[in-house]
Amino acid sequence: MLRATLLSLAVLAAPAAEQAKPATNTKDPVCRMPVTTKSMTATVRGQEYRVCSKHCAEALQKDPDKYLEKDGSVKAEKK
C-alpha cells in the first residue's frame, strides 16, 4: 500500500513533458528533398523537423549537428 502511494506521488510530482515546437522546415535536413505538412517528423532538442523517411529521421537524431545550425535552423535551407 505504501509503495503504491509513493509511486502515485512520484508520478504526480514529475514535471510534465514539454511539447516539442512544431516543424517549419520545407526541406528534409538530411537528404534535402522537399517535405510537406503531411511528412513524418523527427524531434531533436525539443524541436520537430519534417523528414521524408524513417532513415532520414534516424540520421538526424543520431547526428543533429551535421544537419542543423546551432540555432536549430536546417542547414539545407540556408543554401
Biopython code that builds the backbone (N, CA, C, O; Angstrom):
import numpy as np
from Bio.PDB.StructureBuilder import StructureBuilder

atoms = [
    (1, "MET", "N", (0.826, -1.194, 0.000)),
    (1, "MET", "CA", (0.000, 0.000, 0.000)),
    (1, "MET", "C", (0.867, 1.254, 0.000)),
    (1, "MET", "O", (0.640, 2.180, -0.779)),
    (2, "LEU", "N", (1.861, 1.273, 0.882)),
    (2, "LEU", "CA", (2.760, 2.421, 0.954)),
    (2, "LEU", "C", (3.510, 2.592, -0.367)),
    (2, "LEU", "O", (3.722, 3.708, -0.841)),
    (3, "ARG", "N", (3.899, 1.479, -0.936)),
    (3, "ARG", "CA", (4.628, 1.527, -2.208)),
    (3, "ARG", "C", (3.775, 2.164, -3.308)),
    (3, "ARG", "O", (4.263, 3.000, -4.069)),
    (4, "ALA", "N", (2.519, 1.774, -3.389)),
    (4, "ALA", "CA", (1.614, 2.322, -4.397)),
    (4, "ALA", "C", (1.385, 3.813, -4.168)),
    (4, "ALA", "O", (1.308, 4.586, -5.122)),
    (5, "THR", "N", (1.278, 4.210, -2.918)),
    (5, "THR", "CA", (1.088, 5.627, -2.594)),
    (5, "THR", "C", (2.307, 6.438, -2.998)),
    (5, "THR", "O", (2.176, 7.514, -3.582)),
    (6, "LEU", "N", (3.486, 5.930, -2.692)),
    (6, "LEU", "CA", (4.718, 6.638, -3.059)),
    (6, "LEU", "C", (4.862, 6.734, -4.577)),
    (6, "LEU", "O", (5.277, 7.769, -5.100)),
    (7, "LEU", "N", (4.526, 5.675, -5.269)),
    (7, "LEU", "CA", (4.597, 5.698, -6.731)),
    (7, "LEU", "C", (3.630, 6.723, -7.290)),
    (7, "LEU", "O", (3.975, 7.458, -8.216)),
    (8, "SER", "N", (2.427, 6.784, -6.745)),
    (8, "SER", "CA", (1.435, 7.767, -7.201)),
    (8, "SER", "C", (1.926, 9.186, -6.974)),
    (8, "SER", "O", (1.758, 10.051, -7.834)),
    (9, "LEU", "N", (2.531, 9.428, -5.818)),
    (9, "LEU", "CA", (3.058, 10.759, -5.518)),
    (9, "LEU", "C", (4.204, 11.118, -6.454)),
    (9, "LEU", "O", (4.320, 12.269, -6.877)),
    (10, "ALA", "N", (5.045, 10.155, -6.778)),
    (10, "ALA", "CA", (6.169, 10.413, -7.680)),
    (10, "ALA", "C", (5.670, 10.792, -9.068)),
    (10, "ALA", "O", (6.217, 11.693, -9.704)),
    (11, "VAL", "N", (4.649, 10.117, -9.530)),
    (11, "VAL", "CA", (4.080, 10.415, -10.843)),
    (11, "VAL", "C", (3.465, 11.805, -10.849)),
    (11, "VAL", "O", (3.642, 12.555, -11.809)),
    (12, "LEU", "N", (2.755, 12.153, -9.804)),
    (12, "LEU", "CA", (2.125, 13.470, -9.726)),
    (12, "LEU", "C", (3.151, 14.588, -9.605)),
    (12, "LEU", "O", (2.928, 15.691, -10.105)),
    (13, "ALA", "N", (4.267, 14.315, -8.947)),
    (13, "ALA", "CA", (5.289, 15.337, -8.741)),
    (13, "ALA", "C", (6.202, 15.512, -9.946)),
    (13, "ALA", "O", (6.891, 16.526, -10.060)),
    (14, "ALA", "N", (6.213, 14.539, -10.840)),
    (14, "ALA", "CA", (7.087, 14.611, -12.014)),
    (14, "ALA", "C", (6.641, 15.763, -12.913)),
    (14, "ALA", "O", (5.444, 15.972, -13.110)),
    (15, "PRO", "N", (7.605, 16.511, -13.458)),
    (15, "PRO", "CA", (7.230, 17.612, -14.357)),
    (15, "PRO", "C", (6.599, 17.077, -15.629)),
    (15, "PRO", "O", (6.972, 16.010, -16.117)),
    (16, "ALA", "N", (5.660, 17.806, -16.154)),
    (16, "ALA", "CA", (5.012, 17.415, -17.406)),
    (16, "ALA", "C", (6.023, 17.495, -18.542)),
    (16, "ALA", "O", (6.849, 18.407, -18.589)),
    (17, "ALA", "N", (5.951, 16.559, -19.431)),
    (17, "ALA", "CA", (6.858, 16.567, -20.580)),
    (17, "ALA", "C", (6.539, 17.782, -21.447)),
    (17, "ALA", "O", (5.382, 18.072, -21.748)),
    (18, "GLU", "N", (7.593, 18.475, -21.833)),
    (18, "GLU", "CA", (7.395, 19.640, -22.694)),
    (18, "GLU", "C", (7.031, 19.182, -24.096)),
    (18, "GLU", "O", (7.568, 18.201, -24.610)),
    (19, "GLN", "N", (6.126, 19.901, -24.687)),
    (19, "GLN", "CA", (5.729, 19.579, -26.052)),
    (19, "GLN", "C", (6.754, 20.194, -27.008)),
    (19, "GLN", "O", (7.161, 21.344, -26.844)),
    (20, "ALA", "N", (7.158, 19.420, -27.994)),
    (20, "ALA", "CA", (8.135, 19.897, -28.964)),
    (20, "ALA", "C", (7.540, 21.030, -29.795)),
    (20, "ALA", "O", (6.340, 21.060, -30.065)),
    (21, "LYS", "N", (8.399, 21.953, -30.192)),
    (21, "LYS", "CA", (7.966, 23.045, -31.074)),
    (21, "LYS", "C", (7.643, 22.450, -32.438)),
    (21, "LYS", "O", (8.368, 21.574, -32.909)),
    (22, "PRO", "N", (6.576, 22.904, -33.082)),
    (22, "PRO", "CA", (6.182, 22.330, -34.368)),
    (22, "PRO", "C", (7.196, 22.595, -35.484)),
    (22, "PRO", "O", (7.900, 23.605, -35.487)),
    (23, "ALA", "N", (7.244, 21.670, -36.413)),
    (23, "ALA", "CA", (8.159, 21.777, -37.551)),
    (23, "ALA", "C", (7.750, 22.904, -38.484)),
    (23, "ALA", "O", (6.565, 23.155, -38.702)),
    (24, "THR", "N", (8.761, 23.581, -39.033)),
    (24, "THR", "CA", (8.517, 24.646, -40.010)),
    (24, "THR", "C", (9.365, 24.460, -41.272)),
    (24, "THR", "O", (9.218, 25.212, -42.236)),
    (25, "ASN", "N", (10.246, 23.463, -41.265)),
    (25, "ASN", "CA", (11.149, 23.288, -42.405)),
    (25, "ASN", "C", (10.416, 22.798, -43.646)),
    (25, "ASN", "O", (9.418, 22.082, -43.552)),
    (26, "THR", "N", (10.924, 23.194, -44.811)),
    (26, "THR", "CA", (10.337, 22.792, -46.090)),
    (26, "THR", "C", (11.225, 21.818, -46.852)),
    (26, "THR", "O", (10.825, 21.290, -47.890)),
    (27, "LYS", "N", (12.439, 21.577, -46.338)),
    (27, "LYS", "CA", (13.358, 20.593, -46.920)),
    (27, "LYS", "C", (13.791, 19.628, -45.826)),
    (27, "LYS", "O", (14.002, 20.019, -44.678)),
    (28, "ASP", "N", (13.918, 18.364, -46.203)),
    (28, "ASP", "CA", (14.425, 17.354, -45.282)),
    (28, "ASP", "C", (15.853, 17.750, -44.914)),
    (28, "ASP", "O", (16.666, 17.979, -45.809)),
    (29, "PRO", "N", (16.180, 17.837, -43.632)),
    (29, "PRO", "CA", (17.523, 18.251, -43.241)),
    (29, "PRO", "C", (18.616, 17.303, -43.719)),
    (29, "PRO", "O", (19.755, 17.728, -43.912)),
    (30, "VAL", "N", (18.293, 16.042, -43.910)),
    (30, "VAL", "CA", (19.302, 15.038, -44.260)),
    (30, "VAL", "C", (19.509, 14.933, -45.767)),
    (30, "VAL", "O", (20.626, 15.122, -46.250)),
    (31, "CYS", "N", (18.443, 14.634, -46.518)),
    (31, "CYS", "CA", (18.592, 14.392, -47.955)),
    (31, "CYS", "C", (18.206, 15.601, -48.813)),
    (31, "CYS", "O", (18.401, 15.595, -50.028)),
    (32, "ARG", "N", (17.662, 16.631, -48.175)),
    (32, "ARG", "CA", (17.294, 17.901, -48.823)),
    (32, "ARG", "C", (16.101, 17.803, -49.771)),
    (32, "ARG", "O", (15.865, 18.714, -50.565)),
    (33, "MET", "N", (15.356, 16.714, -49.695)),
    (33, "MET", "CA", (14.137, 16.599, -50.510)),
    (33, "MET", "C", (13.071, 17.539, -49.955)),
    (33, "MET", "O", (13.055, 17.804, -48.753)),
    (34, "PRO", "N", (12.191, 18.041, -50.796)),
    (34, "PRO", "CA", (11.091, 18.858, -50.288)),
    (34, "PRO", "C", (10.181, 18.018, -49.381)),
    (34, "PRO", "O", (9.934, 16.843, -49.653)),
    (35, "VAL", "N", (9.699, 18.624, -48.322)),
    (35, "VAL", "CA", (8.761, 17.971, -47.410)),
    (35, "VAL", "C", (7.519, 18.840, -47.276)),
    (35, "VAL", "O", (7.553, 20.038, -47.557)),
    (36, "THR", "N", (6.431, 18.230, -46.847)),
    (36, "THR", "CA", (5.171, 18.950, -46.697)),
    (36, "THR", "C", (4.670, 18.797, -45.266)),
    (36, "THR", "O", (5.281, 18.107, -44.449)),
    (37, "THR", "N", (3.566, 19.441, -44.983)),
    (37, "THR", "CA", (2.977, 19.338, -43.647)),
    (37, "THR", "C", (2.489, 17.927, -43.358)),
    (37, "THR", "O", (2.230, 17.593, -42.202)),
    (38, "LYS", "N", (2.358, 17.092, -44.384)),
    (38, "LYS", "CA", (1.928, 15.704, -44.200)),
    (38, "LYS", "C", (3.105, 14.750, -44.011)),
    (38, "LYS", "O", (2.898, 13.561, -43.765)),
    (39, "SER", "N", (4.333, 15.251, -44.123)),
    (39, "SER", "CA", (5.515, 14.409, -43.951)),
    (39, "SER", "C", (5.667, 14.013, -42.487)),
    (39, "SER", "O", (5.185, 14.709, -41.593)),
    (40, "MET", "N", (6.338, 12.891, -42.250)),
    (40, "MET", "CA", (6.588, 12.472, -40.871)),
    (40, "MET", "C", (7.558, 13.443, -40.211)),
    (40, "MET", "O", (8.237, 14.207, -40.896)),
    (41, "THR", "N", (7.624, 13.414, -38.894)),
    (41, "THR", "CA", (8.513, 14.320, -38.175)),
    (41, "THR", "C", (9.468, 13.550, -37.277)),
    (41, "THR", "O", (9.200, 12.422, -36.865)),
    (42, "ALA", "N", (10.578, 14.189, -36.990)),
    (42, "ALA", "CA", (11.552, 13.696, -36.018)),
    (42, "ALA", "C", (11.788, 14.825, -35.033)),
    (42, "ALA", "O", (11.853, 15.989, -35.429)),
    (43, "THR", "N", (11.916, 14.499, -33.764)),
    (43, "THR", "CA", (12.132, 15.509, -32.745)),
    (43, "THR", "C", (13.585, 15.488, -32.288)),
    (43, "THR", "O", (14.126, 14.444, -31.921)),
    (44, "VAL", "N", (14.198, 16.657, -32.319)),
    (44, "VAL", "CA", (15.580, 16.826, -31.879)),
    (44, "VAL", "C", (15.644, 18.075, -31.018)),
    (44, "VAL", "O", (15.248, 19.158, -31.449)),
    (45, "ARG", "N", (16.145, 17.920, -29.798)),
    (45, "ARG", "CA", (16.329, 19.057, -28.884)),
    (45, "ARG", "C", (15.055, 19.889, -28.704)),
    (45, "ARG", "O", (15.114, 21.118, -28.673)),
    (46, "GLY", "N", (13.922, 19.226, -28.588)),
    (46, "GLY", "CA", (12.670, 19.925, -28.346)),
    (46, "GLY", "C", (12.060, 20.614, -29.554)),
    (46, "GLY", "O", (11.146, 21.426, -29.409)),
    (47, "GLN", "N", (12.552, 20.301, -30.737)),
    (47, "GLN", "CA", (12.045, 20.884, -31.979)),
    (47, "GLN", "C", (11.717, 19.754, -32.936)),
    (47, "GLN", "O", (12.510, 18.827, -33.102)),
    (48, "GLU", "N", (10.563, 19.825, -33.561)),
    (48, "GLU", "CA", (10.211, 18.854, -34.596)),
    (48, "GLU", "C", (10.759, 19.309, -35.937)),
    (48, "GLU", "O", (10.818, 20.503, -36.228)),
    (49, "TYR", "N", (11.160, 18.334, -36.752)),
    (49, "TYR", "CA", (11.626, 18.598, -38.113)),
    (49, "TYR", "C", (10.908, 17.624, -39.030)),
    (49, "TYR", "O", (10.787, 16.442, -38.709)),
    (50, "ARG", "N", (10.430, 18.113, -40.175)),
    (50, "ARG", "CA", (9.807, 17.236, -41.158)),
    (50, "ARG", "C", (10.904, 16.483, -41.903)),
    (50, "ARG", "O", (11.922, 17.062, -42.284)),
    (51, "VAL", "N", (10.685, 15.199, -42.104)),
    (51, "VAL", "CA", (11.634, 14.345, -42.823)),
    (51, "VAL", "C", (10.863, 13.468, -43.797)),
    (51, "VAL", "O", (9.659, 13.264, -43.639)),
    (52, "CYS", "N", (11.552, 12.952, -44.799)),
    (52, "CYS", "CA", (10.871, 12.164, -45.832)),
    (52, "CYS", "C", (10.777, 10.686, -45.484)),
    (52, "CYS", "O", (9.951, 9.973, -46.053)),
    (53, "SER", "N", (11.611, 10.212, -44.557)),
    (53, "SER", "CA", (11.609, 8.776, -44.276)),
    (53, "SER", "C", (12.143, 8.488, -42.875)),
    (53, "SER", "O", (12.711, 9.349, -42.204)),
    (54, "LYS", "N", (11.936, 7.247, -42.469)),
    (54, "LYS", "CA", (12.455, 6.788, -41.173)),
    (54, "LYS", "C", (13.989, 6.855, -41.180)),
    (54, "LYS", "O", (14.602, 7.203, -40.171)),
    (55, "HIS", "N", (14.594, 6.526, -42.305)),
    (55, "HIS", "CA", (16.050, 6.572, -42.426)),
    (55, "HIS", "C", (16.576, 7.981, -42.148)),
    (55, "HIS", "O", (17.544, 8.150, -41.407)),
    (56, "CYS", "N", (15.942, 8.983, -42.741)),
    (56, "CYS", "CA", (16.382, 10.368, -42.523)),
    (56, "CYS", "C", (16.120, 10.808, -41.087)),
    (56, "CYS", "O", (16.910, 11.558, -40.515)),
    (57, "ALA", "N", (15.017, 10.347, -40.501)),
    (57, "ALA", "CA", (14.724, 10.675, -39.102)),
    (57, "ALA", "C", (15.814, 10.128, -38.191)),
    (57, "ALA", "O", (16.289, 10.827, -37.296)),
    (58, "GLU", "N", (16.208, 8.885, -38.415)),
    (58, "GLU", "CA", (17.249, 8.261, -37.605)),
    (58, "GLU", "C", (18.591, 8.961, -37.781)),
    (58, "GLU", "O", (19.316, 9.163, -36.806)),
    (59, "ALA", "N", (18.927, 9.331, -39.008)),
    (59, "ALA", "CA", (20.190, 10.022, -39.276)),
    (59, "ALA", "C", (20.213, 11.387, -38.578)),
    (59, "ALA", "O", (21.231, 11.776, -38.004)),
    (60, "LEU", "N", (19.103, 12.101, -38.627)),
    (60, "LEU", "CA", (19.011, 13.412, -37.993)),
    (60, "LEU", "C", (19.158, 13.296, -36.479)),
    (60, "LEU", "O", (19.866, 14.090, -35.859)),
    (61, "GLN", "N", (18.498, 12.317, -35.893)),
    (61, "GLN", "CA", (18.573, 12.143, -34.444)),
    (61, "GLN", "C", (19.939, 11.648, -33.994)),
    (61, "GLN", "O", (20.372, 11.956, -32.884)),
    (62, "LYS", "N", (20.618, 10.892, -34.836)),
    (62, "LYS", "CA", (21.937, 10.356, -34.490)),
    (62, "LYS", "C", (23.009, 11.439, -34.510)),
    (62, "LYS", "O", (23.886, 11.448, -33.646)),
    (63, "ASP", "N", (22.957, 12.350, -35.476)),
    (63, "ASP", "CA", (23.993, 13.375, -35.627)),
    (63, "ASP", "C", (23.367, 14.712, -36.020)),
    (63, "ASP", "O", (23.566, 15.170, -37.145)),
    (64, "PRO", "N", (22.611, 15.352, -35.112)),
    (64, "PRO", "CA", (21.914, 16.584, -35.468)),
    (64, "PRO", "C", (22.851, 17.735, -35.865)),
    (64, "PRO", "O", (22.476, 18.574, -36.684)),
    (65, "ASP", "N", (24.041, 17.784, -35.307)),
    (65, "ASP", "CA", (24.961, 18.882, -35.634)),
    (65, "ASP", "C", (25.400, 18.857, -37.096)),
    (65, "ASP", "O", (25.802, 19.885, -37.641)),
    (66, "LYS", "N", (25.327, 17.703, -37.725)),
    (66, "LYS", "CA", (25.694, 17.579, -39.136)),
    (66, "LYS", "C", (24.664, 18.263, -40.036)),
    (66, "LYS", "O", (24.999, 18.739, -41.120)),
    (67, "TYR", "N", (23.406, 18.309, -39.578)),
    (67, "TYR", "CA", (22.314, 18.794, -40.417)),
    (67, "TYR", "C", (21.669, 20.092, -39.941)),
    (67, "TYR", "O", (20.937, 20.734, -40.694)),
    (68, "LEU", "N", (21.937, 20.477, -38.701)),
    (68, "LEU", "CA", (21.291, 21.659, -38.125)),
    (68, "LEU", "C", (22.327, 22.692, -37.689)),
    (68, "LEU", "O", (23.419, 22.350, -37.237)),
    (69, "GLU", "N", (21.958, 23.962, -37.835)),
    (69, "GLU", "CA", (22.785, 25.048, -37.326)),
    (69, "GLU", "C", (22.661, 25.080, -35.799)),
    (69, "GLU", "O", (21.772, 24.438, -35.239)),
    (70, "LYS", "N", (23.524, 25.805, -35.141)),
    (70, "LYS", "CA", (23.475, 25.907, -33.677)),
    (70, "LYS", "C", (22.137, 26.463, -33.185)),
    (70, "LYS", "O", (21.685, 26.110, -32.096)),
    (71, "ASP", "N", (21.501, 27.327, -33.977)),
    (71, "ASP", "CA", (20.213, 27.899, -33.579)),
    (71, "ASP", "C", (19.035, 26.968, -33.888)),
    (71, "ASP", "O", (17.886, 27.317, -33.618)),
    (72, "GLY", "N", (19.312, 25.789, -34.452)),
    (72, "GLY", "CA", (18.258, 24.827, -34.763)),
    (72, "GLY", "C", (17.725, 24.912, -36.175)),
    (72, "GLY", "O", (16.921, 24.073, -36.582)),
    (73, "SER", "N", (18.153, 25.908, -36.931)),
    (73, "SER", "CA", (17.679, 26.008, -38.311)),
    (73, "SER", "C", (18.331, 24.913, -39.166)),
    (73, "SER", "O", (19.395, 24.397, -38.826)),
    (74, "VAL", "N", (17.690, 24.576, -40.254)),
    (74, "VAL", "CA", (18.126, 23.498, -41.124)),
    (74, "VAL", "C", (19.191, 24.011, -42.086)),
    (74, "VAL", "O", (18.954, 24.959, -42.834)),
    (75, "LYS", "N", (20.361, 23.384, -42.066)),
    (75, "LYS", "CA", (21.457, 23.785, -42.960)),
    (75, "LYS", "C", (21.048, 23.713, -44.423)),
    (75, "LYS", "O", (21.453, 24.562, -45.217)),
    (76, "ALA", "N", (20.254, 22.716, -44.794)),
    (76, "ALA", "CA", (19.828, 22.516, -46.192)),
    (76, "ALA", "C", (19.029, 23.701, -46.705)),
    (76, "ALA", "O", (18.999, 23.944, -47.911)),
    (77, "GLU", "N", (18.382, 24.442, -45.819)),
    (77, "GLU", "CA", (17.575, 25.583, -46.253)),
    (77, "GLU", "C", (18.381, 26.870, -46.320)),
    (77, "GLU", "O", (17.861, 27.893, -46.766)),
    (78, "LYS", "N", (19.610, 26.847, -45.899)),
    (78, "LYS", "CA", (20.462, 28.033, -45.930)),
    (78, "LYS", "C", (21.100, 28.233, -47.288)),
    (78, "LYS", "O", (21.562, 29.329, -47.602)),
    (79, "LYS", "N", (21.130, 27.187, -48.096)),
    (79, "LYS", "CA", (21.831, 27.263, -49.386)),
    (79, "LYS", "C", (20.917, 27.623, -50.494)),
    (79, "LYS", "O", (21.350, 27.727, -51.642)),
]
sb = StructureBuilder()
sb.init_structure("model")
sb.init_model(0)
sb.init_chain("A")
sb.init_seg("    ")
for serial, (resi, resn, name, xyz) in enumerate(atoms, 1):
    if name == "N":
        sb.init_residue(resn, " ", resi, " ")
    sb.init_atom(name, np.array(xyz, "f"), 0.0, 1.0, " ", f" {name:<3s}", serial, name[0])
structure = sb.get_structure()
